[in-house]
Amino acid sequence: MDNVNKSVEVGSTVNITATVEPSEADQAVTFSTSDTSIATVSGAGVITGVATGTATIAVASKVKSTVKADVTITVTDSE
């Protein structure tokens, strides 16, 4: 993971990038959010802030689901 904590404003987007180790391993991952009312995430790792609050984005290997990491997303008001 490139970073385990990110912030984004409501209505804005931020990308997260994930790599699976070792580098020879299949790099396909899935992204999911703990709370779609706070933040959504696309299959490409693009996170959109929906409302203020905190959500967890889970990133997991498509090949081995036990290989995973979480990213904490804090969504703030746009000013």
NORBELTA-V968756 format. One line per field, one symbol per residue. phi: phi as a letter, one per 20 degrees, with the letter a starting at -180 (. if undefined). A space follows every 10 residues. Layout:
phi=???
//
This chain:
phi=.eadcccbeg ndcbdddccd dffffgefcd cbdfbffdbd cefeneddfd bfqccddedc ffecffebbd ceddddfec
//
